[in-house]
């Protein structure tokens, strides 16, 4: 297996950075910041429930943008390169992670302090939403040959989120408010969701087996000298 060095990672980072879906990521981030800013823009005395709802909406908007992170129009070409797909995926995530952290900090600070929900708990929700988005994208790539499943995954994630908000039992606490007794149990459930999504994301990291078998069974090319 080809050894990965710091220099090779640096060389790989530049094309990976250029290949990032900037429009989709930027649209999700911009929509999220706009939602987070609404309590300051629309009211001098914002309501805590509205602020919580908008901050959750901001986290979902950014997560929808993240569903495009693994889109790769040249997927069927890059599948044959020596660098494994898991490494390329990890590099994409590492490049976007600091920007995501800065974005979330800005979104939280846009919520007025007097109505801001507990930062640690709401950050757990946002992290879970982001990892679910990445796991869903990785699953789509793992199970299909589609190079750009981001749009389909985003629609599915949005529909699933709306269905969960409407249909899940209240006692699960996933969408509770800080004053409700379900708030603490709900964030235990959010931690479980985050863990399960991270495991799924890791499991779907390697290139699909059928694609590896296809690449390994392709006829070898021989030079005239037989080398």
C-alpha positions, 0 to 999 in steps of 0.5 A, a space after each residue: 500500500 502506498 505510504 502517505 506522507 505529510 508532503 503527499 497530503 499537502 499535494 493532495 489537499 490542493 486539488 481536494 480543496 478546489 473540488 469542494 462544492 463551494 456553492 452548496 456549502 456556502 448556500 447552507 452556511 448563509 441560510 443558517 446565519 440568516 436564520 440565526 440573525 432573525 431574532 435580532 432583526 425582527 424583534 427587540 424582545 425575542 422569544 426564547 422558543 423562537 430563538 431555539 427553533 431558528 438556531 435548530 433551523 440554522 443547524 439543519 440548513 448547514 447540515 443540508 449543505 454538508 450533504 454535498 461535501 462528498 459529491 465528486 463529478 470525477 468519481 469514476 476516474 478518481 476511483 482508480 487513483 492510488 490514494 484511497 477514497 477514505 483518505 480523500 473523504 477524511 481530507 475533505 472533512 478536515 478542510 471544512 471542519 475549522 470553517 464549520 466550527 467558526 460558522 457555528 460560533 457565529 450562529 450561536 453568537 447571533 442569538 441574543 444572550 438572554 434567549 440563547 439556549 444552553 450552548 453545549 446541548 444545542 452544539 450537540 444537536 448541531 454536531 449530530 445533524 452534521 454527522 448524520 448528513 455526512 453519514 447519509 452522503 457516505 452511505 449513498 456513495 457506498 451503495 450506489 455509483 452516483 457521483 453526486 448524490 448530494 441533492 437527493 440526500 439533502 431532500 431525504 434528510 429534510 423530509 426525514 427531519 420534518 417527519 421526525 419533528 411531527 411523528 416522534 414521541 414527545 418523551 424522546 425529547 429530541 425537540 424539547 425546550 430547555 424548560 421541559 423535563 424531556 430536555 436532558 433525556 433528549 440530549 442523551 438520545 442526540 448523543 446516541 444519534 451522533 455515535 451511531 451516525 459516526 459509526 455508519 460514516 466510518 463503515 461507509 468510508 472505503 470504496 464499494 467492494 464491487 468497484 474494487 473487484 472491478 478494478 482488480 479484474 481489469 486486464 493488465 497492460 503489458 509493455 512490448 518488453 514484457 515488463 
